[in-house]
Structure formats: structure tokens, C-alpha cells
Amino acid sequence: MLHEEWHDKAPIAKVKVVHTDAKKYKVSDMLTIGQVYDVVNETEEYYHIRDNSGKVGGYYKEYFEQV
């Protein structure tokens, strides 16, 4: 499965967190405002990044800006 390879995959882009004001889920524990993260996969709605836990997680694009 493709998602099992994401942890070792080279980043395809870098994004910077601009806010963590989530409407439904708490993301402030996994994302730090102002920090730059490596994107390992991208869909229309989500970035899959290596977050503060060291694992790959999917987050809405609204939290980020391109670097």
C-alpha cells in the first residue's frame, strides 16, 4: 500500500503552518504555528506531512501556506 511508504519517501514540497484554528478536530498538538513541514503526499483537500509526532498525518490545506 502506498501510505506505508510515505514515512521513508522524500518530500515533494514544504509548507508553513499559518494557524491551528480547527473547527472539528484538535490539531494544535501535532502542528506548530510558523513551523515548516515536509509534504510527502498531496490530494485536493489534504497535505500528508511528517507532523510533531514524527509520523505522517493528513491535514486540511487551510492550515498551511506554500514555502
Phi, psi and omega in degrees: 000143186297319184295340178286341180267351186296327183297326181261358184285145176291143181295145179261344180195174174232140178228153180245136180284128179255336175197163177231031181276078182279143179276326188245322186241153176273116181246355184293339176284334185256343180235143178244127181300132179090347181277147179260133182238153176274131176268126179255342176202151181221137173238186180296324184254336192234153162252138173255114187233163169275109186268192183297340179281347183089357179254170179270128178229155179258131182225146176302146181292343183295342180278351192234162166228150180291145177253000000 
